[in-house]
């Protein structure tokens, strides 16, 4: 059965490539990019193997391994999303033993680029410990336990996150949790900033991590190299216990999903009065599209969760900005980060419509109305966040001298983001979670395309914003004229780019809307 | 047939998906005021044909005209005359029923007050008034078809193109939908619908075309096409295919 699941995952991957060239290109890009990182790490591991400092080896392995587990647990939720091809609910109707299914689904995560890369890295870590046979053995056992922790933690965390976000109260809780997280990141960054990363600090960090569930599995081999046999054994036992407990939690989650397949909505079917935004905004196609987009931002976790993140993320700069002297330039960057995230975030908006986009195509909607209408909710967000963050810095003790530069550049960046989005969302869309799917799911074989489109869009936004960014940098070095110049020039250039891009995007939209719809159909 | 009597004219429509030819140089004329049924086996190309006729799928070759307007070179004029009910595509289902129909109307550039009036009337006629404030995602299959039909009707189109309008619809909703469509056709509108339920097409359609392997095998009034047989038999006759069940003895549990 486990073999069946693995073969199923392989077949799904291969069929994905047969369906679209883009997926293949994405895979190749992913291999180049991820492969480079993996090779770099492997070289580092080989270097560790052939140097004499056991403490250094232990530190690197512990910190790196803990980072690996944390990455597997958090990245799917924060960035990539988890692959839903082997979504447990799809197996609800088959008579498969739940434990077999639990194991098979976990192992299937190894089929794919992140899985293969992680296995290679773990092998490298084992190799780094081969200076004594026993250390190598311990490293191997620890590596397997650590790898298991990676795989299971990613399932458990994203499963729990999806369950939490399915309810309205859960989303509020998640919002507050996200805020606390960023408030915690701030001091951490400040701490690292303050004095830099030194060897003592890393060793101290490794000492702490080695006694947490993140580090147990990875620290054991280092203990052997340093001659602490008892500790090594204890850590391996603890690591095994961690993997076992995580597995039991995952199995519980799986069983509860299999026995109560989730209902169609996840959103209690409470009645809503009247037309909502549709009554408030102008009764034109553009107004209607704006109202629809706005309604979705409120009701659909695929929009409102990223929106919360966008609002909160720049606040992460608050603490390092306030902590040190001379670093209040960081405060002036906050509105820029907010502007970038909001503007750039729109580049795949049509993808989120999924095939419901047919209504626009069948209605013969005008391109300008579609392009501009879609930007309404993020436009409102930008209107609040960009001036808000520009003001927040000086109000909390930053320098008012940066304010005009921060505001002008922020407006430029958000308008350039909208400009890029107006064109790209009429050209190429990548697969995103379908309506009703967990906002943390991703499409098999689509990570590469997603990454490529995101990179191109990000690069385009930065390139368009270059004049404003250069003036911003000049202003940070204390030239007041640049600050005032960018306050005027930034919005003007941004507006010009936006107007041109909407024209171009509208024209592309008129010609390509049917092809865009078929793209969306093929992504289902 | 003179051109001004054709509601929907398809000429040489062709669509390939990779090596598979889904629609193969298909010609079809739908007369104005007709209630036109498109029947064919699964995979015959019905949905592909209707998608190309309504501007949702770009043909590789061929043209589609709606009341004289070319769907692909003059899409705005053509689309203003068509109401579409596609099969297998999503809706903006996080909107309430009332919001969705309003959205469809406003997208067509209609006046807000007119949209409000027609939305109320359509929801009432389709029996959706009680569910108007519920999210479409919470609707049953039949209610979803009905609210999509309301979206297709709101701008008073002259041609309705409906892909499987009766699939997964209970008899009560089916009767309601049928009543509205017959009323629409009786008042000069043209209805094109696809289905694989022969009985239904035989009962409600004035004209029919049988499609198989991407081509029209027979078309005309229902009486012409069935040529004295039942439509079902005539269909099997034209399309071919095996109807006797062979094997599967183990399924007949009484044989134990």
Contacts between the chains, C-beta under 8 A, distances in Angstrom:
chain1	res1	chain2	res2	distance
A	264	B	137	6.4
A	264	B	138	7.1
A	265	B	135	7.2
A	265	B	137	5.6
A	265	B	138	5.8
A	267	B	135	7.2
A	267	B	137	7.8
A	269	B	134	6.0
A	269	B	135	6.5
A	269	B	138	4.3
A	271	B	133	4.4
A	271	B	134	6.1
A	272	B	96	5.5
A	272	B	133	5.4
A	272	B	135	7.7
A	273	B	133	6.2
A	274	B	98	7.9
A	274	B	133	7.8
A	275	B	98	6.5
A	275	B	99	5.9
A	275	B	102	6.0
A	276	B	99	6.6
A	278	B	99	5.6
A	278	B	102	5.3
A	278	B	103	6.8
A	278	B	106	7.3
A	283	B	106	5.9
A	283	B	111	7.0
A	283	B	112	3.0
A	283	B	115	7.1
A	284	B	106	6.9
A	284	B	109	7.2
A	285	B	106	6.2
A	285	B	107	5.2
A	285	B	108	7.7
A	285	B	109	5.6
A	287	B	106	7.0
A	288	B	102	7.6
A	288	B	103	5.4
A	288	B	106	3.5
A	288	B	107	5.7
A	289	B	107	7.4
A	291	B	103	7.6
A	292	B	92	6.1
A	292	B	95	6.8
A	292	B	99	8.0
A	292	B	103	5.6
A	295	B	94	6.8
A	295	B	95	6.2
A	295	B	99	7.0
A	296	B	92	7.7
A	296	B	94	5.7
A	299	B	94	4.7
A	299	B	135	7.9
A	300	B	94	5.5
A	353	B	92	7.5
A	354	B	90	5.2
A	355	B	88	7.9
A	355	B	89	4.2
A	355	B	90	4.6
A	356	B	89	7.0
A	356	B	90	4.2
A	356	B	91	5.4
A	356	B	92	4.7
A	356	B	93	7.3
A	358	B	56	5.8
A	358	B	84	7.6
A	358	B	86	5.6
A	358	B	89	4.8
A	359	B	91	7.4
A	359	B	92	6.7
A	359	B	103	7.5
A	359	B	104	6.3
A	359	B	107	6.7
A	359	B	151	6.9
A	360	B	107	6.7
A	361	B	55	6.4
A	361	B	56	5.7
A	362	B	54	6.2
A	362	B	55	6.7
A	362	B	56	6.4
A	362	B	79	6.4
A	362	B	82	7.3
A	362	B	84	4.4
A	362	B	86	7.6
A	363	B	79	6.6
A	363	B	104	7.0
A	363	B	107	4.2
A	363	B	108	5.4
A	364	B	55	7.4
A	364	B	75	5.5
A	364	B	76	4.8
A	364	B	78	7.9
A	364	B	79	3.6
A	364	B	80	6.6
A	365	B	107	5.6
A	434	B	90	7.9
A	435	B	90	6.6
A	435	B	93	6.7
A	435	B	94	6.8
A	435	B	137	7.9
A	436	B	137	7.0
A	514	B	55	6.3
A	514	B	56	6.1
A	514	B	57	6.1
A	514	B	58	4.7
A	515	B	58	6.3
A	517	B	56	5.9
A	517	B	57	7.7
A	518	B	57	6.1
A	518	B	58	7.6
A	521	B	89	7.3
